[in-house]
């Protein structure tokens, strides 16, 4: 599954930039620290937008395409911001055959965003995952750490309403 790049404008702060520069300065002596720097950058910003990848590239003297390659290869990295409420729909085999795609489509339609996107107000983001280990409850989705199972498309509006949508 190809990762989407955020369509929202970058809103990094001077404080975040200072934090990232400090991390880079501490770790730039060893190129094998690239993943650590990227993880810390994602902790600071919540995701790895192009602007942050550029800062890492310049600070660590690593080609930008290498950073992008790492960011798109490993599932732990996100190129799009996460909303206050991150909704993740399990599309693993058990959930998928029980109708998870219809759940995902309903969320996408109701929120006006696609998978790996965030609403313009930053309230909701939508992601898809491969398996959360709750196959007996499929189809399953999570909103942050709250799990919802045995869903139908009719459940989508009720779940979203709980979070103010």
C-alpha positions in Angstrom: 0.0 0.0 0.0 1.5 3.3 -1.1 1.8 6.0 1.5 0.1 9.3 0.8 1.8 12.6 1.2 -0.2 15.2 3.1 -2.1 17.9 1.2 -2.3 20.0 4.3 0.2 22.9 4.7 3.2 22.3 7.0 2.6 24.0 10.3 5.8 23.3 12.2 6.8 25.7 15.0 10.2 27.2 15.8 10.2 25.2 19.0 9.7 21.9 17.1 12.5 22.9 14.7 14.9 23.7 17.6 14.1 20.3 19.2 14.8 18.5 15.9 18.0 20.4 15.3 19.2 19.4 18.8 18.5 15.8 18.1 20.3 16.0 14.7 23.3 17.7 16.3 23.6 15.0 19.0 23.4 12.1 16.5 24.7 13.4 13.1 28.2 12.0 13.8 27.0 8.5 12.9 24.9 7.9 9.8 23.6 4.7 11.3 21.5 6.9 13.6 19.3 8.0 10.7 16.3 5.8 11.8 16.6 7.1 15.4 16.6 10.7 14.1 13.6 10.0 11.9 11.7 8.4 14.8 12.5 11.3 17.1 11.4 13.7 14.3 8.1 11.9 14.0 7.7 12.1 17.8 8.3 15.9 17.6 6.0 16.6 14.6 3.6 13.6 14.6 4.6 12.7 11.1 7.4 13.3 8.6 6.5 16.0 6.1 8.8 16.9 3.2 10.1 19.9 5.2 11.2 17.8 8.1 12.8 15.2 5.7 14.7 18.2 4.2 16.0 19.3 7.7 17.1 15.7 8.4 18.8 15.5 5.0 20.7 18.7 5.5 21.6 18.1 9.1 22.7 14.5 8.7 24.2 15.0 5.3 22.2 12.2 3.9 20.5 12.3 0.5 16.8 13.3 0.7 15.8 10.3 -1.5 17.3 7.9 1.1 15.2 9.5 3.9 12.1 9.3 1.7 12.9 5.7 0.9 13.2 4.8 4.6 10.0 6.7 5.5 8.0 4.9 2.8 9.5 1.5 3.4 8.8 1.2 7.2 5.2 1.2 8.4 6.1 3.1 11.6 6.6 6.3 9.6 3.8 8.5 8.4 4.0 11.2 5.7 0.6 12.7 6.7 -0.4 14.1 10.0 -2.7 12.2 12.3 -5.9 13.8 13.6 -6.9 14.3 17.2 -8.9 11.1 16.6 -7.0 8.6 14.4 -9.4 6.1 13.0 -7.8 2.9 11.8 -9.8 0.3 10.0 -8.5 -3.3 10.0 -8.3 -4.6 6.4 -6.7 -7.9 7.4 -8.2 -11.0 5.7 -10.8 -11.9 8.5 -12.1 -8.3 8.7 -12.0 -7.7 5.0 -14.2 -10.7 4.2 -16.6 -9.6 6.8 -17.1 -6.2 5.2 -14.3 -3.9 6.4 -13.9 -2.2 3.1 -17.5 -0.9 3.3 -16.7 0.4 6.7 -13.6 2.2 5.4 -15.5 3.6 2.4 -18.3 4.9 4.7 -15.8 6.6 7.0 -14.0 8.1 4.0 -17.3 9.4 2.5 -18.5 10.8 5.9 -15.2 12.5 6.7 -14.4 13.7 3.2 -10.9 12.2 3.3 -9.2 9.2 1.9 -7.0 6.6 3.7 -3.8 8.2 5.1 -5.4 11.7 5.1 -6.4 14.1 7.8 -9.4 16.4 7.9 -8.5 20.1 7.3 -9.5 20.9 10.9 -7.1 18.3 12.2 -9.8 16.5 14.1 -9.9 13.1 12.2 -7.5 11.0 10.3 -8.2 7.7 8.6 -5.7 4.9 8.2 -5.9 1.2 7.2 -4.0 -1.5 8.9 -3.5 -5.2 8.1 -4.4 -6.9 11.4 -5.0 -5.8 14.9 -5.4 -9.3 16.3 -9.1 -9.1 17.0 -10.3 -11.3 14.1 -13.2 -12.7 16.1 -14.7 -9.2 16.4 -14.3 -8.4 12.7 -14.8 -6.1 11.0 -12.9 -3.9 13.5 -11.8 -0.3 13.7 -10.0 1.7 16.4 -10.4 5.3 17.3 -7.1 6.1 19.1 -7.0 3.2 21.6 -10.7 2.4 21.7 -11.7 -0.7 19.8 -15.1 -1.2 17.9 -16.0 -4.6 16.6 -18.7 -6.5 14.7 -19.4 -3.4 12.7 -21.7 -2.7 9.8 -21.7 0.4 7.7 -24.7 1.7 9.7 -22.4 1.9 12.8 -20.2 4.5 11.2 -22.4 7.6 11.9 -22.9 6.6 15.5 -19.2 6.1 16.1 -18.3 9.4 14.5 -21.0 11.2 16.4 -19.4 10.1 19.7 -16.3 12.1 18.6 -18.2 15.2 17.5 -18.5 14.6 13.7 
